[in-house]
């Protein structure tokens, strides 16, 4: 069983330079996420050039509701991945397999529950979101297919998470790249050749995600027998299952609480009209693209933190946190300067829009948001990092701060001040959450250090 911890396909992050390990692990994840963003952008380009601005608005008007479900499921899955990484760092191969088995059970139950719930409530949710009448049918057609295919997204992330937990971020990248090209090819086939319109875009996405999920699990089964549970590992230990479910819920709620606020914000944006829906959709594509170095380095740092905490090396964890946050500050400076000059061209190129109001509002959104990546970097690192260390409540509270802020903005700020309020809401909340999580980090690290002395994990 020693080979399990020395396999060249697995990375032990408990030794070596923290920054080098995190960045080496993060780079394939970053490239993968860029490809994922790129095929989302290609979806937008095909929708814009072939179907028009209204279809972009229709897709965007439903995005936050889909993200609420997908974000919860994938956040929960990330929590399971942290437990697998911790068991790996603590050199417990049987616990790794048992955790994988329980994750499969919990993921299956979660998928069935959320898919059934979402499909049955979809039309109601679109009405609640004040989806404009002229784009309602397209919005429903897109959302119902995406939500019905929730399982493909979740199980790809589970398969990728299994490999990421033991330090392999290369293969998930390869499968994601293949999925990206499958998605683009199917977009062109379904939308341009078959004229299936918005339903074709959604169906292409689901099929591509399904293909990547199959590739991930096939690879894990063939190459990582140490991660493949046997029948005995599916025997339920209820205490462990509930503890695991609690960890998953903490990360899932962190994502979903944030997403509930985003749904409320989307409702207020929908009420501003299709021009602002389109501007917001276009800007968010570029905002998400710029976030990728921050989010992927934070995800890599969480895996690093889980392994090192499992090995009882908390000083390495804190050193890694500090170094990766400094890298995030550097990215903020570079990306902000770039977006100030390039945003109008990029918005026009991505969608084919010639609407000057759409372009100017999207540019305003990006100019207000990019400089505040300086707060978003620490927010991502500390939120995921604290959860990786088993601190469950503080990160959830940070998401509740975002939820409360977005609900207030959606109810009062946006109706009063219009789209400029949409542009300013998230940057202000990023700062508030970063301050809270920094406080949480300073309070909890001494407690964790004391706990390792009195109750060592290894």
ABEGO torsion letter per residue (X at the ends): XAAAAABAABBBAABEBAAAAAAAAAAAAAAAAAAAAAAAAAAAAAAAAAAEAAAAAAAAAAAAAAAAAAAAAAAAAAAAAAAAAAAAAAGBAAAAAAAAAAAAAAAAAAAAAAAAAAAAAAAAAAAAAGBBAAAAAAAAAAAAAAAAAAAAAAAAAAAAAAAAAAGBAAAAAAAAAAAAAAAAAAAAAAAAAAGAEAAAAAAAAAAAAAAAAAAAAAAAAAABAAABBBAAAABBBAAAAAAAAAAAAAAAAAAAAAAAAAAAAAAAAAAAEAAAAAAAAAAAAAAAAAAAAAAAAAAAAAAAAAAAAAAGBAAAAAAAAAAAAAAAAAAAAAAAAAAAAAAAAAAAAAAGBABAAAAAAAAAAAAAAAAAAAAAAAAAAAAAAAAAAGBAAAAAAAAAAAAAAAAAAAAAAAAAAEAAAAAAAAAAAAAAAAAAAAAAAAAAAAAAAAAAAABBAX
